[in-house]
Amino acid sequence: MGLHDSVLDVPERLRIWHLAGVRYFYLDPEARSSEATDEAAVAHEQAANQEPQVVEAAPPSPTRIVVRDDPATWPDPWPAIFAKAPTRPLLVITYPALGLDMTGRPDPRRGPMWRRLLQDCGLAGKNFVAFWPLNLPDSPDLERDKAIFLAGIRLFRPRTVAFFHDSATTLPLDLDSLPSEMKIVSLPDPDTLLQSDKEVWDAVVASFAAL
C-alpha cells in the first residue's frame, strides 16, 4: 500500500511526527523572545570584541601664499629693496636681522663687517652679491614676506643662497619651488662673525671660495 498523498507533502524532518498523528506544534513566545535576546547578546559581545576601525581624516593642506615673480606687484618697500640688488648675483646673503638693516634700523657694526668679509672673499665691487631679507620688521604678513623672498630668489637665480643664523634657528622656508641646482648653505650668525673669531671667519671665506 502506497503512502498517503498528504504525507508526501510533509517535509522529511516532520514526517515522523505526521505519521504519529501530530498535526500542530505550540511555539512558546517567551522562549522565542529569550532566544532572540540571547542571539542579540552574542552579536553585541562579538561586536564589542572587535577592534574599532578608526579612519583618520587627512590633515588639511596648509594654505600656500603665492606671489607673482614681478617686483612691481609687491607691496612697498619690497620693490625698492629688490632694485638695489645686482640683476644676476652669484650669491644671495640673508639673515634674520637683515630686514632691520635694510629699512633704516641697522646695527652699525654689521655694514663694515660685511664689506670686510666680501673683500676677503674676493667678491667686493663685482656685483656678485645681493642682500635679500627673509622678512621685513613689523610686517603684518610674514607668510607673504616669505613668498616674496622666494620670488626674489627665483628672479635672482644665484648659484648659492647663504643663510647666516644661530644654531637655534632654521631657514623658515619651503624651498621646493627653487631650482634643484641652487645651493643653500647655513653659516654662523653675523653676531658670531662680529666676535673676531679667526677660525669662524676663515671657514666662511673658504665656503665662498668656489664662487
VOPAGU-2260 file (C-alpha; in pm, 1 decimal, decimal comma):
REM VOPAGU-2260
SITE   aa  ch    i         X         Y         Z
SITE  MET   A    0       0,0       0,0       0,0
SITE  GLY   A    1     144,3     332,4    -102,0
SITE  LEU   A    2     188,4     635,7     124,1
SITE  HIS   A    3     -97,4     879,1     164,7
SITE  ASP   A    4     -57,2    1175,8     -67,8
SITE  SER   A    5     -67,3    1418,8     226,9
SITE  VAL   A    6     238,9    1251,1     376,0
SITE  LEU   A    7     433,9    1321,9      59,0
SITE  ASP   A    8     366,6    1692,2     104,3
SITE  VAL   A    9     521,2    1693,0     453,0
SITE  PRO   A   10     890,4    1786,4     483,5
SITE  GLU   A   11    1117,5    1492,7     566,1
SITE  ARG   A   12    1216,2    1631,7     908,4
SITE  LEU   A   13     846,5    1647,0    1016,1
SITE  ARG   A   14     717,1    1328,8     852,9
SITE  ILE   A   15     772,9    1107,9    1157,7
SITE  TRP   A   16     559,0    1345,9    1365,9
SITE  HIS   A   17     289,6    1345,4    1098,4
SITE  LEU   A   18     275,3     964,2    1093,6
SITE  ALA   A   19     245,8     968,6    1473,4
SITE  GLY   A   20     -68,2    1180,6    1441,8
SITE  VAL   A   21      85,8    1516,1    1536,9
SITE  ARG   A   22     -64,2    1789,0    1327,8
SITE  TYR   A   23      26,1    2110,3    1518,0
SITE  PHE   A   24     315,7    2245,5    1725,9
SITE  TYR   A   25     284,3    2502,6    2002,6
SITE  LEU   A   26     563,3    2762,0    1996,8
SITE  ASP   A   27     622,3    2934,9    2329,7
SITE  PRO   A   28     651,7    3308,9    2254,4
SITE  GLU   A   29     855,9    3359,2    2573,0
SITE  ALA   A   30    1108,6    3103,4    2459,2
SITE  ARG   A   31    1129,0    3268,5    2118,9
SITE  SER   A   32    1184,7    3605,0    2278,3
SITE  SER   A   33    1456,4    3462,5    2501,9
SITE  GLU   A   34    1628,7    3304,9    2203,5
SITE  ALA   A   35    1624,9    3633,4    2016,9
SITE  THR   A   36    1762,1    3809,4    2321,9
SITE  ASP   A   37    2044,2    3555,2    2350,3
SITE  GLU   A   38    2128,8    3597,9    1983,4
SITE  ALA   A   39    2133,6    3973,5    2024,4
SITE  ALA   A   40    2358,1    3942,9    2327,8
SITE  VAL   A   41    2600,8    3720,2    2137,9
SITE  ALA   A   42    2605,9    3962,5    1846,9
SITE  HIS   A   43    2670,1    4252,6    2083,9
SITE  GLU   A   44    2953,7    4065,8    2253,2
SITE  GLN   A   45    3114,5    3982,2    1919,3
SITE  ALA   A   46    3091,0    4344,5    1814,2
SITE  ALA   A   47    3242,4    4457,9    2143,6
SITE  ASN   A   48    3539,0    4224,1    2095,6
SITE  GLN   A   49    3620,3    4356,5    1750,8
SITE  GLU   A   50    3891,5    4615,9    1715,4
SITE  PRO   A   51    3739,6    4954,4    1634,7
SITE  GLN   A   52    3828,2    5082,8    1292,1
SITE  VAL   A   53    3947,0    5439,7    1319,9
SITE  VAL   A   54    3950,3    5633,2     997,7
SITE  GLU   A   55    4169,9    5935,9    1034,8
SITE  ALA   A   56    4081,9    6234,7     823,6
SITE  ALA   A   57    4365,2    6367,4     613,7
SITE  PRO   A   58    4504,8    6683,8     768,6
SITE  PRO   A   59    4405,1    6995,2     581,3
SITE  SER   A   60    4674,2    7114,3     345,8
SITE  PRO   A   61    4825,6    7440,8     460,7
SITE  THR   A   62    4734,5    7742,4     254,9
SITE  ARG   A   63    5031,4    7844,0      46,4
SITE  ILE   A   64    5058,6    8211,0     -42,2
SITE  VAL   A   65    5175,7    8265,6    -397,2
SITE  VAL   A   66    5304,5    8598,5    -528,5
SITE  ARG   A   67    5399,2    8685,0    -882,2
SITE  ASP   A   68    5764,2    8691,6    -984,8
SITE  ASP   A   69    5720,6    9060,0   -1063,1
SITE  PRO   A   70    5855,1    9320,4    -816,8
SITE  ALA   A   71    5610,4    9581,3    -947,3
SITE  THR   A   72    5327,5    9380,2    -790,7
SITE  TRP   A   73    5489,1    9357,6    -445,4
SITE  PRO   A   74    5395,7    9595,0    -161,2
SITE  ASP   A   75    5638,5    9866,8     -55,5
SITE  PRO   A   76    5922,4    9870,3      31,2
SITE  TRP   A   77    5997,2    9535,5    -136,2
SITE  PRO   A   78    6034,8    9673,0    -493,4
SITE  ALA   A   79    6289,1    9933,9    -380,9
SITE  ILE   A   80    6491,8    9673,5    -188,7
SITE  PHE   A   81    6493,4    9445,1    -491,5
SITE  ALA   A   82    6604,6    9730,3    -718,2
SITE  LYS   A   83    6920,6    9784,4    -505,7
SITE  ALA   A   84    7046,4    9432,2    -579,9
SITE  PRO   A   85    7252,3    9321,2    -880,5
SITE  THR   A   86    7044,9    9172,9   -1160,5
SITE  ARG   A   87    7220,8    8835,1   -1165,0
SITE  PRO   A   88    7415,1    8786,5    -840,4
SITE  LEU   A   89    7620,7    8474,6    -788,5
SITE  LEU   A   90    7548,3    8482,6    -415,8
SITE  VAL   A   91    7246,4    8591,1    -212,8
SITE  ILE   A   92    7306,0    8660,9     156,3
SITE  THR   A   93    7026,0    8664,7     412,0
SITE  TYR   A   94    6994,4    8658,5     789,0
SITE  PRO   A   95    6710,4    8719,5    1038,4
SITE  ALA   A   96    6804,0    9083,1    1111,5
SITE  LEU   A   97    6864,0    9185,8     750,3
SITE  GLY   A   98    6518,7    9341,7     725,2
SITE  LEU   A   99    6616,0    9583,4    1002,3
SITE  ASP   A  100    6945,1    9667,4     834,1
SITE  MET   A  101    6771,8    9749,2     505,7
SITE  THR   A  102    6481,0    9953,7     640,4
SITE  GLY   A  103    6652,7   10221,3     847,9
SITE  ARG   A  104    6723,8   10036,4    1174,6
SITE  PRO   A  105    7067,1    9884,2    1115,2
SITE  ASP   A  106    7325,9    9761,2    1357,9
SITE  PRO   A  107    7616,9    9997,6    1272,7
SITE  ARG   A  108    7868,5    9718,5    1324,9
SITE  ARG   A  109    7730,4    9490,9    1052,9
SITE  GLY   A  110    7788,2    9710,5     746,7
SITE  PRO   A  111    8168,2    9732,8     790,2
SITE  MET   A  112    8178,4    9363,6     880,5
SITE  TRP   A  113    8007,1    9260,6     554,3
SITE  ARG   A  114    8231,4    9486,0     347,5
SITE  ARG   A  115    8542,5    9333,1     501,3
SITE  LEU   A  116    8410,7    8979,5     458,4
SITE  LEU   A  117    8331,0    9032,1      90,5
SITE  GLN   A  118    8673,3    9187,5      42,9
SITE  ASP   A  119    8839,5    8882,9     196,6
SITE  CYS   A  120    8627,1    8655,9     -24,3
SITE  GLY   A  121    8723,5    8847,9    -338,8
SITE  LEU   A  122    8360,9    8941,5    -404,2
SITE  ALA   A  123    8364,3    9314,7    -330,8
SITE  GLY   A  124    8272,2    9559,1    -606,4
SITE  LYS   A  125    8183,7    9296,7    -867,0
SITE  ASN   A  126    7804,3    9291,3    -838,6
SITE  PHE   A  127    7832,6    8927,5    -737,8
SITE  VAL   A  128    7641,0    8956,9    -410,1
SITE  ALA   A  129    7282,2    9053,5    -325,5
SITE  PHE   A  130    7145,9    9108,5      23,6
SITE  TRP   A  131    6783,6    8993,0      29,9
SITE  PRO   A  132    6578,5    8986,7     355,1
SITE  LEU   A  133    6362,4    8695,6     465,6
SITE  ASN   A  134    6103,4    8936,8     601,5
SITE  LEU   A  135    6055,1    9297,6     697,7
SITE  PRO   A  136    6030,0    9430,6    1055,1
SITE  ASP   A  137    5677,7    9485,7    1186,1
SITE  SER   A  138    5538,2    9301,7     885,2
SITE  PRO   A  139    5162,2    9237,3     904,3
SITE  ASP   A  140    5200,2    8917,0     699,2
SITE  LEU   A  141    5511,5    8705,1     748,0
SITE  GLU   A  142    5382,2    8433,3     514,8
SITE  ARG   A  143    5353,1    8686,4     235,0
SITE  ASP   A  144    5707,3    8806,8     312,6
SITE  LYS   A  145    5835,9    8451,1     275,2
SITE  ALA   A  146    5659,4    8419,0     -59,6
SITE  ILE   A  147    5818,9    8745,7    -178,9
SITE  PHE   A  148    6160,5    8627,0     -59,5
SITE  LEU   A  149    6124,4    8309,5    -266,3
SITE  ALA   A  150    6002,1    8506,5    -567,9
SITE  GLY   A  151    6310,8    8727,6    -542,3
SITE  ILE   A  152    6537,9    8423,3    -526,3
SITE  ARG   A  153    6373,7    8282,0    -837,8
SITE  LEU   A  154    6437,8    8612,0   -1018,7
SITE  PHE   A  155    6798,8    8640,8    -898,7
SITE  ARG   A  156    6877,7    8275,7    -983,7
SITE  PRO   A  157    7204,9    8278,5    -784,3
SITE  ARG   A  158    7439,4    7984,1    -758,1
SITE  THR   A  159    7423,3    7997,8    -379,2
SITE  VAL   A  160    7193,5    8129,8    -107,6
SITE  ALA   A  161    7383,0    8181,5     219,2
SITE  PHE   A  162    7169,9    8184,1     534,2
SITE  PHE   A  163    7359,8    8328,0     831,0
SITE  HIS   A  164    7191,0    8223,6    1155,9
SITE  ASP   A  165    7246,8    8089,6    1504,6
SITE  SER   A  166    7217,8    7721,5    1591,8
SITE  ALA   A  167    6865,1    7762,2    1727,6
SITE  THR   A  168    6728,2    7899,4    1400,2
SITE  THR   A  169    6647,4    7712,0    1082,2
SITE  LEU   A  170    6561,2    7850,3     742,2
SITE  PRO   A  171    6183,8    7902,9     778,6
SITE  LEU   A  172    6101,0    7836,2     416,0
SITE  ASP   A  173    5969,9    7573,1     181,4
SITE  LEU   A  174    6243,0    7561,5     -80,8
SITE  ASP   A  175    6074,9    7314,1    -316,2
SITE  SER   A  176    5996,1    7589,7    -565,1
SITE  LEU   A  177    6363,6    7679,3    -612,9
SITE  PRO   A  178    6588,0    7523,7    -879,3
SITE  SER   A  179    6742,7    7199,1    -757,3
SITE  GLU   A  180    7093,5    7304,8    -865,8
SITE  MET   A  181    7087,0    7608,2    -637,9
SITE  LYS   A  182    7296,3    7558,5    -324,1
SITE  ILE   A  183    7156,5    7656,5      16,0
SITE  VAL   A  184    7430,1    7692,0     277,8
SITE  SER   A  185    7399,0    7758,8     651,0
SITE  LEU   A  186    7664,1    7978,2     809,9
SITE  PRO   A  187    7725,0    8132,5    1154,8
SITE  ASP   A  188    7512,5    8421,7    1275,0
SITE  PRO   A  189    7653,9    8770,3    1197,9
SITE  ASP   A  190    7694,5    8830,4    1571,3
SITE  THR   A  191    7939,5    8539,3    1576,6
SITE  LEU   A  192    8138,8    8694,1    1293,3
SITE  LEU   A  193    8149,8    9022,1    1485,3
SITE  GLN   A  194    8336,6    8846,9    1768,9
SITE  SER   A  195    8650,7    8833,2    1552,0
SITE  ASP   A  196    8687,7    8456,9    1577,1
SITE  LYS   A  197    8950,1    8392,5    1307,4
SITE  GLU   A  198    8863,3    8025,0    1271,3
SITE  VAL   A  199    8496,4    8102,7    1205,5
SITE  TRP   A  200    8585,8    8388,2     974,0
SITE  ASP   A  201    8823,9    8175,2     766,7
SITE  ALA   A  202    8562,0    7898,0     742,7
SITE  VAL   A  203    8309,4    8141,1     593,6
SITE  VAL   A  204    8567,5    8277,3     348,7
SITE  ALA   A  205    8652,6    7923,6     241,8
SITE  SER   A  206    8284,1    7841,3     184,5
SITE  PHE   A  207    8267,6    8117,6     -77,6
SITE  ALA   A  208    8596,2    8026,9    -245,6
SITE  ALA   A  209    8427,8    7835,3    -526,9
SITE  LEU   A  210    8208,5    8128,2    -638,4
